[in-house]
């Protein structure tokens, strides 16, 4: 049975790589053309640059996935068992477990660092997206490590204590995970996001009034509308609602303000307001909570089965937990296509709300064209790849739906 889990893990990883290769050939080959609705805005030279950018990004992702799969398999059969022996330096399994996961985090960081550096400072830089300096990259990294130690450390220690001291540990652990998930809705916008970005009140009075009108119609009460200095890291654009209770924020990327006119920004903002009106955040919390509880319960069953202990020769609960997370994570990833299908419906509803509340669907169409063009987004994804990996509809699909409101 343990061998079956390994085979499933390998099959899922190879299927993901296959999808990326399929998408690469389909979207960057000679038959890929500029969609009809963009021919007046993207010339052939620009489109060839789009294809080169997406080809480089996809190839890097394929190499990274293949390398990670090989490394994970070697760890499953060799390294995790040896690492378990190395960290067993005390009589307290909780301390040993913290050392175990800390060592894995360090190893994972070392392995992924070259790919991250090449992505940010080679591909993204050459195509004009990355604006992050090496100094900022290092500062972000140090802040992330500090947050990991301060927040994840105690949470891991508490989880391991539950694991070792409560027989039906999946119940309190599920409750704890759900509580942390809800608490994050307040902590992240209030304390964590300001550590990485500067948020300043929107100074454009005309635009602020337009957005406040949309927010009022949506029933979203926030004290201020903020502009985030996203441009210090990247030229990609976005806008979002975040937080709960008094921590609610309306945030616009400064790159969005530079790229779009007021009517287009209003349309993008109305799309985000649509998510709030449709209670998508609450639905996502409920759905993710159900999945987290299901995964935690399956992990408990998996650990009770003794499959990992018998097949791989590991003994500690924290090691078995990691094996379970890898195998069950692979199983659940098979369903991501259906989750993304639901997510795409959610995005269509938000687009529909934006078209209805502004009465001008063409404004959102225009904004989407600018955003997709400026991001060099893949304009011709393979349908099978999009089904499994796209949480948003393709640009073609979104525009066709929006034009129905004319």
Secondary structure, 3 states (H helix, E strand, C coil): CHHHHHHHHHHHHHHHHHHHHHHHHHHHCCCCCCCHHHCCCCCHHHHHHHHHHHHHHHHHHHHHHHHHHHHHHHHHHHHHHHHHHHHCCCCCHHHHHHHHHHHHHHHHHHHHHHHHHHHHHHHHHHCCCECCCHHHHHHHHHHHHHHHHHHHHHHHHHHHHHHHHCCCHHHHHHHHHHHHHHHHHHHHHHHHHHHHCCEEECCCHHHHHHHHHHHHHHCCCCCCEEEECHHHCECCCCEEEECCHHHCEEEEEHHHHHHCCHHHHHHHHHHHHHHHHCCHHHHHHHHHHHHHHHHHHHHHHHHHCCHHHHHHCCCCHHHHHHHHHHHHHHHHHCCHHHHHHHHHHHHHHHHHHHHHHHCCHHHHHHHHHHHHHHCCCCCCCCHHHHHHHCCCCCHHHHHHHHHHHC
